[in-house]
């Protein structure tokens, strides 16, 4: 079995990341599996090599060593582009020129990521050269795959309901791939059999399951773990004042002691674990 920790190097890691890495690491170790580190660095605007360096140091300091070499999404852009072409050739992606404001004005329902795209460009003849994004025709995709399900080790068997997102963006002009496409392809490429990640990505799994069916990828099991939250129930974030792991490391704190406290469910004052967080990145 193989698990992974997949941070995006667009900021310093904090205690919430340490908890996510610990779940992936400890589960792999307990089951005699491998723990893979994948750096999700395709957002060129926000990714910084310095944060990658810090991530490697933080994991070593926490006593959570990964197996093999870290893998970098920035080195896999061809595979994302090829999958995009494959979905286009299947007639499942369409170009979209709508702006965020247009979508907000036209949307009539809300999904996990905010206003649900009402399908404005689905039947329009948009010049592909003018497209800001390519969207997945989710309904049409589901007619090809039929009903889908997936299994979370804690929440149990789930019926896949990707239509809750509307026709999501899979390719963007300003990015090599969307999170959904890159993460799904990489979990397959890395042979991940148990995807551990936070509850904030629970709903994203409905999309990932659909992409796996369309692209004929193996289907892992998932384990969406609770998130560390602040007293107001929102997940920890550096900008809201919790010190980063790097801050703690440089201040001379012992990373292994911190990891052990997280394992035992001992958290800093005001911080607790919650399964009730539903946000997507
Ligand atoms: N890169 C994502 C993040 O840092 C995690 C993605 C995943 O685990 O699927 O939030």
Boltz pocket constraint, residues with backbone or C-beta under 6 A from the ligand:
constraints:
  - pocket:
      binder: B
      contacts: [[A, 6], [A, 7], [A, 8], [A, 40], [A, 183], [A, 196], [A, 197], [A, 198], [A, 201], [A, 281]]
      max_distance: 6.0
